[in-house]
């Protein structure tokens, strides 16, 4: 039986390869559509929750990276830029 941590690791491998977050995929095909703002928000929350449960600092570092990426991608001149 898979643990939550195993599931999170599988999700990271599939949907966040090479530090690029993707929106969705239809298995067995690799993801192609890059993530939307909402995807970044949900993924950040997931990583922060995982850190709070496991105290694995890797999840905290990934959380920080996702938040920085979302600011870089979706905010321009202090204005939200929906993609």
N, C-alpha and C positions, 0 to 999 in steps of 0.2 A: 504494500500500500504506500502510495506517495505521501510525503509530508507536505505541508504548506511551503516549506523552504524549497523542496524539490520542484514544486509547481512554479514558484517564483523564479527559480533558476532557469527552468525550461522557457518561461515567458520572456525572461531577459535575453536568452540566447536567440529566440525566434523573432521577437519584436523590437529588440534594441541592439542589433548587430553593429559593430564598429561605431558605437555611440551615436547611432541614428535611430530615432524612434519612428515606428510605423503605425499606421491607423488600424489596419486589419490585414488578414490573409485568409485565403481558402486553401487548406492543406490538400495536397502535398506541395503546393506552389509557394515560393518564397514571397514575402510581402513586397509590394511595390509602391503603394500609396503612402506618402509621408504623413506623419501625425498632424492632427489639428490641435488647436489650443486646448480643447477639452481633454484630449488624449494626454497631453503633458500634465494637466491638472490631476487627472485620475492616477496617472503613473507616479507622479510625485507623492500623492497621498499614500499609495500602495507602498512605496519605498520607505516613507517615513514611518508608517505603521509597522513594517517589517523590522525596521531598526528598533522601534520601541519594544517589540516583542522579543527579538533575538539579541539585541545589543551588538549586532555585527556592524562594525563601523563602515564596512563596504557599502551597505545600504544607505547609510547617512551620506557618504561621499557621492553615491549615485544620485540621491535625492538632491543634493546641492548642485550637481552637474545638470540635472534635468531642469531645475528652477532657473539656473543661469542661461541654459539654452533657450528656454521658453521666453525669457525676457529679451534675449538677443533676437529671436525669430519673430516675436509678435508685438514688440513695443518699439515704436520709432518716434523720437522726439516727444517722449512722455505720453504718447497716444497709442491706444490699442490698435493693432493692425491685423485684422482677421484675414486668414488665408483661405 
